[in-house]
């Protein structure tokens, strides 16, 4: 299997490098020229189509694996087909900047329906009171899967704001999926997750710390789809895995998304889908990276950007590690999820009210 992972990584590294080196030829379409948005922290136009490297790298490794091993051919090819709508919708947005959120959501719904049809990726039980009655029906199981896939894919896109943030958090969570899949004896899910990890690391080489290329909507939707789909399949194929495992595993992006919706609608009285600049990662950039406040130097801004992501890698690990440890203990997972959500909200409000613990503030 080493050659398969190596191929995914190598293809992603080389293709992403080609995107970076040829950026002058396609920058008019592929680069992010908008520096004024609430989550824009770069100092120069940067290609936002790094998802191409991840998708092609993953596809290359998956096709080689399917060629070598007939027993995994059907589900592996089906996973690629299911991922196409999510990736293509995001990539079109990266190039045109004109695909509405509604059309992108529709593409994610289509991808999830394909997963339910071709891979039987459905949520048959949740261990959540009231929701299991919905999951018990065939239609409800599909609807829940669609909800989870579209929600996780969007949550990965929401945390994609700094060099290495969404990509490394995806690596951490996908590694958690692989670890539990190996534990329960499901190598197809484990290897699929690690192929995504290998391709993402190939992109990461050029994204962090210098930010030479961005993940983009295509990359974020693809990684979110693969993460959600493999997590659903892990539960569907292995009843010993608690249905709360994926929820705790993805707690950072999910809690970030839900809390952002609450903050926008209830606290600020704005539409839930309206972008803003007060996500946790934005606050860390503005209020914990104090040594660089006021500087407009490109090198300083890039360094400030790259120092933000590690804070969130730790946050993501705080949910992933207990999820992997207690993957079969629903009670422990529920307690860990509650503690994570409380810690997230508490930390957020301390930072937003300028009460950040001094040991968290990065100073020169």
C-alpha positions, 0 to 999 in steps of 0.5 A: 500500500505504500506505493498507493499512498506515495502516488497520492502524495506525489501527484498532489505535490507536483500538481499543486506546484504546477498550479503555483508556478503557472499562476500568472497564466490563470490568475485572472480566473483562479486567484483570490484578488479580493483583500477586503472580505471579512475573512481575507488575510492574504497580502497578494493574489493567490490561486484558490484552486488547490483542491485540484491537487488534492482531488487528482492526487486522491483519485490517482491513488484510489485508481491504482488501489482499485487496479491492484485489488479487485475486491475494493474496485466497486466501492472505491470507484463509487466513492469517486463518483459520489464526490464529483458533484461536491468537488465540481460545484466548489471548483466552479465557484473558485473559478467564477465566484458566481455559484450561489450558496443554494446551488452549491448546497444542491450539489452537496445534497446530490453527492450525499444522495449518490452516497446513500444509493451507491454506497448505502451510506445511510444513518440508521441510528444516532443514540440521540433521543427523538432522532432515532425515530427518524433514522429508523425509517428508510427515508429518514436514514437517507435524509439524516445522511444528506444533512450530515454530509452537507453540514460537515462539508460546509463546516470545513469550508467555514474554517478554511480561513488561514494557511494550513487550517482546514487542510491540517484539521482534515488530516487530523480528523481523517487520521482519526477515522482511519485509526478506528477503522483499522481497530474494528477491521475495516481496511477499505475505510481506513485506506480510503481515509489515509489516501485523502490524508496523503493527497492533503499533505501534498497540498499542505507542502505548498499551502503552509506556512507561506500560503502559495496556494489556497484550498478553495471551495472545491478542496474544502467541499471534497475533504468535507464530503470524504470525511463525512461519507467515510464516517457514516460508512464506518458506523453503518458497516461496524455497529460497535462504533458509537454513532456519536464518534463522528460527531465528537471527531468533527466537533471543532468545525461543527461547533464552529458552524452551529455557534456561528449560526447562533451568533449571527442570527440570535446575537447580531440579528443577521442572516445565518449565511452572511460571512463575518470576521468574528470566527474563532480563528479570526479572533485568534489572528486579530487578538492573540497575534498582537506582535504584528498588529498594525503592520502591512508588510507582506512577510509579517502578515504571512507569518502572522497568518501561519502562526494562527492555524496551530492554535486551531490544530490543538483545538481540533485535536482536543475533540479527535483524541477522545473520539478515537480513545472512546470510539465505542463508548456513547456515554463517554463521547457524549460527555466529551462532546459537551465539555468540548462545546462548553470549552469552545464557547467559554474560550470564544467569549473570553477572547471576544471580551478581551479577557484572553489568558496571557499564556495564549497571547503570542508576543515577540 
